[in-house]
Amino acid sequence: MKERVIVLVGLALLTVLMISSFLDMPWNQAAQTISNESVAESLFQDFAFSIIVMALLLAVAMVGGVYLARREEGP
């Protein structure tokens, strides 16, 4: 039961983070030429907090996956 609560809280935080990232995005701009430099600048300046949180979530997921894969089953 405790694990389900932790998973639900994590899922709720991820959902809030994703929604806040989408709401800050300028959706109504006209189509324009986009370069790699402008994408990188936008990611690391405008969305730096979101990128850092996503990187931490991916790291935690990787560590959790390794832990689950290496966990020994008891008798």
N, C-alpha and C positions, 0 to 999 in steps of 0.2 A: 504494500500500500504506500509505503514511504517513497519508493522509487517512482511510482505513478505520479505522486504529487510533485516530485522534483522534475520529472519529464514535462508535466503540464505547465509548471512555472517557467521552465526553459522555453517551451514552445510559445507561451504567451509573450515572453520577452522578445523572442525572435520575431514574432508577428508584429509587435509594436515597433520594433526597429525597422522592419521592412516597410511598414506603412508610413512611418515618418520619413524614410528615405524617398519613397515614391511621392509623397505630398510636396516635398521640397524641390522636386524636379520641374523645370520649365517645359511643359508639354506643348504649348501653343506656338512655339517658334517655327518660322518657315524653314523649309529644308535648306541646308547649307553644306558646304564641303567641310568635312571633319578630318583632321589629321590625327596621327597617333599622339603627337605632343599635346594637342588640346584635350584629348581623352585622358591622358595621364595627368595633366594639370588639374582637370576637373575632379578626377578621382581622389587625388592626394591633397587638394586644397579645399574643395567644396564638400567632399564626402569623407574626409579623413577619419572622423569618429566611427562612421559606419564600416569603413574598411578595416579599422583596427578591431572592432567588435567581431566582425565576420572572421577575421584571421584567428582571434582567440577561440571562437566557437569551433572552427575547423580543427584547431590544435587539440582542443578538449575532445572532440569527436574521434580524432586519430588515436589519442592516448586511450580513450575508452574502448575503441575497437581492438587495439593491441591487448588491452587488459582482458577483454572478453574472449579473445582468441587464445590467450595463454592460460586462462583460468582452468585449473584442474577440477574435474568432477569428483566429488566425494563418493564413498560407497553407500 
